[in-house]
Amino acid sequence: DDKVVAITGASSGIGEATAVLLASRGARLVLGARRSDRLAALADRISAAGGTAVHARTDVTRREDLHALVALAQERFGRLDVLVGNAGAGPISPLDDLRVDEWDEMVDVNVKGVLHGIAAALPVFRSQQSGHFVTTSSTAAFGVVPSMAVYAGTKVAVRAICEGLRQEAGPAVRVTTVFPGFVHTGFAEASSNPEVRARIAGMRDEIAIPPDAIARAVAFAIEQPAEVDVNEIVVRPTAQA
Ligand code: NJP
C-alpha cells in the first residue's frame, strides 16, 4: 500500500533492504541515516524502480534530527504512518577492554536514538489517531554472551521500552519489535577488538541470513489490517544456536 514509512539506519544493511522492499510494495519512503551519499543513491535507486523516496541526514543521537525526519514526512506526504527505528551500533568488546566511548555510543544510538524517535513520532500518531512503531532490537536481548554485555543491555532496554509503549499506546497505535539473529551486514566489522571481530565475521560468513529476511518480517507486520498488532517477531538463521 502507499503508507508513508520513515526508516532510521536506512543507509545500509537491514534498513536499506527494508526501504527497497517496502518501496517495491508501494510505500512512500523517508530515509534517515548519517551517510547522506548512500541515502541519495538509495533514493535514486527507488525512484528509478518507480517508487517514491526522500531522505535527510539523520543522526539518531540528536533529538532534533528525529523531529526533522518526522517533519519531512509531514511536509512531503502530509502524514507519517510508520517509523522504523532501525539505526543501531554494535562495537562489541569484552568489558576489560574498557572501551567506554563505545559503551556510550551503543547507549546513545540504540537506546536514546529509539527514544528520540518515539518522542518525535508519538504526538503525530496521536493527532492522526493512527501510527505504527517498528523497532529493531536483537536476539541478544534474550541472552547475553561474553563481549556483548553492553550491546545486549541496550537491546533488552529497547524491548522493555517498546513493550511499555505498546501497553500505553492504545488501539490507534501499533508497536512491533523485531529481533534479528545473525544477519549478513557490515555490523560484524564494528568491533574494535580484533579477536572478537574475527570471530563474529567468521560466524557471519558461516550462518548469517540476508537482510531481506528481516525486511520481509517488517513488511508482514506493517501490512496487517489496522486491528492486528504484530508485537514481536524473532527471525534467526536456522543454523544459529
Ligand atoms: O547493520 P548496518 P544492520 N544515527 O551497520 C545506522 C540490528 N541487528 O543493518 O548513520 C543514524 O548495515 C547506520 O547508518 P549511518 C542492529 O543492532 C543486527 O545489521 O549512515 N544512523 C546504518 O544505516 C541495528 O539496530 C544484527 O552510518 C545510525 C545502520 O545504523 C539494526 O539491526 C543482529 C547511527 C546500521 O546498519 C540494523 O543493523 C541483530 C546514528 N548515530 C540486530 N549509527 C546483525 N546484522 O547480525 C548507526 O540481532 N546508524
Boltz pocket constraint, residues with backbone or C-beta under 6 A from the ligand:
constraints:
  - pocket:
      binder: B
      contacts: [[A, 8], [A, 9], [A, 10], [A, 11], [A, 12], [A, 13], [A, 14], [A, 15], [A, 32], [A, 33], [A, 34], [A, 35], [A, 36], [A, 58], [A, 59], [A, 60], [A, 61], [A, 85], [A, 86], [A, 87], [A, 88], [A, 89], [A, 90], [A, 109], [A, 136], [A, 137], [A, 138], [A, 139], [A, 140], [A, 179], [A, 180], [A, 181], [A, 182], [A, 183], [A, 184], [A, 185], [A, 186], [A, 187], [A, 188], [A, 211]]
      max_distance: 6.0
